[in-house]
């Protein structure tokens, strides 16, 4: 992180600057979780950029919404501030068509992530027409719980004997940027099959991230690993939709049984 822009004053590029993109190796966080071999999940980091803009050849500005999918198998994740700086560096760059913008972004991000990155540009009109939806699942936030700690504790998780297949969600997830100390807010979905997870225990567990310092992607992988290990799930998906900063939001998705979903917009995003 010492070479990256996060937590430092950064000059805004005034022309196309792919060199500002900064990679963070996934291996560091995964080693701490014991993820040293084959990953127990598949998935992607789904980004939505609401401030994408460039110039037509005649100098007229264009705006659009950017959708990215960085595969979780990539050696590196892309540091968010560097991505914001990079996208802003396109503001005064001329492109013949949106497809040219997509191609350049895909090539630049693939070099940083070490794997092919999905890129889709959507018009503002199409994005607006899609509207807002609810995150799937039954909300558990109204359960009465007493909370004594705000650092991640997998021991809080508990299960019963009854086998179930259900989807639960919470809007109470908060973690902390490991560099700046700023809070990161998210709604999270847990879909699983297996012994019923005690809902109050799951809510306490999610709340225990409140002072935990880590990147969005690492938080979701920790959740997946903790729930899978402590609850011995037969199938599991974890999807956290973090609220946007600087026109970007990140929604990491990890699963051992279902494909990466399409990006959605919920009320907080």
N, C-alpha and C positions, 0 to 999 in steps of 0.2 A: 504493500500500500504506500510505501514511502515515495514511490515514483509517480503516484497517481494524483489527480486534482482534488479528490475529496478532502474536505476540511482545510483547504488552502485557498487563498485568493487566486483566481484564475482569470486571465484576460480573455474576453470573448473574441473568438476568431471572426475576422471580417471577410474571409474567403474560405473556400473549400479546404478543410484541414483534417484528413483522415488520421493524421499522426496523433491527434488528441485522444483517440480511443485508447482505453486502458483495460487490460485483462486482469482478472483475479483468478488464480488457479483454484479449482474446486477441491483439489487434493487436500489442502490444509484443513478445511472444515470436515471433510469426509474421514480423514484419518482420525480425528478426535471422536467420531461416531463409530469407528471400527469398520467403516466401509472401504476395505482395502482391496477387495477383489471384484467379482461381478456384482453389479448393483441389484438390490432386491426390488427395484421399481423401474418403471420407465416414465417418461413425461417430458415436460418442457416448461421453460419460463416464458410466459405470455406477456408481452409488453404492448401497451397502447400509447401512442404519441399523439396528442391533440393539438400540437403546434407545429406540424410539418409545413414548411413553405419553401418555395423556390421561385425562379424567374422563368418565364417563357423566353424564347429567343428574341422576341420584340421588347423585352424588358418588363412585361406585365407580370405582377406577382400571382402566384397560385397558392392555395392552401388546401390541405387535405388531412385525413386521419391515417396514421401509420399503425399497422399491426405487425408485430414481430413474434416469431417463435424460435427460441434458442433451445435446442435439444439438451436434456439433462445429461446426455452422454458426452457432451462437448468438454474438452479439457479445462476450459475456462468460462467463467461468466463475465459479463460486460459491466464494468463499473458505471453506475447510473449517471453520475455527474459528467463523466467523460462522454457518455452517449448524448446527453443534453447539449454539451458544447459542440459535439460533432454535428448533430442535426441542425443546430443554429448556424453552423458554418456553411450550410447549404442555402441559406436565406438569399444570398446575393449571387448564387450560381445559376447559370442558364442551362436548361435542359430542353430537348426537343419535345419530350412527351413524358407523362408519368411513368411509363415503362422504363425509360432511361434512368429516372430517379430510383426506381425499385432495383434496377440492375446494379447501380453503383453502391447503394446501401447494402445489398445482399453480399456483394464482393468484399466490401470493407469490413463488415461485421464477421463474415466467415473467417477472414484472416486473423481477427482478434480472438474469436471464440474457438477456433481450431476445428470447426465443423460447419456444415451448411446451415444457414439460418433462413427460416421462412420469412418472406417479406410480402406484405399486401398493402396497397394504398387504396383508401376508400374515400369517396367524395364526402364532403360535409353533409350534403343532402341525404345521401344514403345512410350515413351514420345516424343522423337525426331521425330518419324514418324508422330505423330499427328499434328505437325507444328503449326504455328501461325495463328490466326484468328483476325478479327476485332470485337470490341465490337459492338453489335447490336445498330442500331439507326442512326438518322440523326445528324451530328455533328453541334453544335451551336457556336463553339468557334470563328468563323470568324465574328460574329455579332459585329457591332460597339456599344460599351457601354462606358459610363463614370462611373468610380468607385470612391466613396468618402469614403467608410469604409470597414474595413477588420475584422469585428466581426459579428457573425451570426445575421441576421436580417430578420425574416420571413415576416415583413411588405413589403419587396421588391417584394414579389410574387404578381402577378396580373393575372387576367383571362379575356377573352372576352366572347361573347355570343354563338359563334359557337361551337356545340358539335363535338368532334373529338376522334379518337383513334390513338395514335401515340407513337413512341419510339424516345427519344432524348438522346444525349450523349455529354459528355464534358471531355476533358483531363486536365482541369484547376483546378481541386480540389486539394487544399492543406490545411491540418490542422496541428496541433502541438501536440506532445506527452505531456500529462499533467504532466509528471514527469521530463523528461529530457529536454523538450523544443525543441527537434529536429524536423525538418519538416517531415511530412508524405505526400507522393504524391500519387494521384490516378486518375484513369479514372472512370467516373460514368455514369450509364444508368438510365434514368427515363422512364418507360413505363406506360401509363395511358389511361383511358377513362373518358370523361367528358368535361366540358367547356375548350376551348383551352387556355392553359397557354401561356401568352405572353413570347416569347422566350428570349427577352432581360431581362425581369424581372427574369426569371429562371437563366440566366447566371450570373446576378448580385448577385443573392442569393447564387449560388454555390461559387462564388468568395469571398463572405463574410465570408466563413470559413477559410480564409487564415491565420488568427492569432488566430483561435479558438482552445483552448486546450481541447482535449478529445480523448478517445480511438476510434479506427476505428468503432467498433460496435455501440458505442453510437452516433457517428456522423451520421451513416446511419439511426438509429432509429429517431434521431431528424429531418433529412430530410424527412423521411416518415411522421412523425407526422405533421410537418409544411406544407408540400404540401397537405396532406389530409385535414387538417383543413382550410388552407387559400384558397385552390383551389376547395374544395368540390368535389374531384374526386369520380367517380363511381367505379373505379378499379385502383389500383396503385401498381407498383413494383419499388423498388430502389435497385440497385446493384452497389457497389463500389469496384473496383479492385485496391487495394493498391500495390505499387511496393514493391519488396522484400527487406528485411534486414536480414543479417546473414543467407541467404539461405532459408528464410521463407517469403511467402506473405500471406495476409489475404484478403478475398473478401466477406464481409458481404452482404447477400441478404435478403430483407424483402418484402413481398407481401401479399395482401389480396385477390388474385384471381388466382395465378399460383404457380406451384410447384417449388422447388429449382432446378435450372439448373445444368447441368454438369459443372465442372470446365473447364475453357478455358485459353489459353495463348494468350495474346495480345502482341504487339510489345514492350511495356515498361516493361514486366514482365520476 
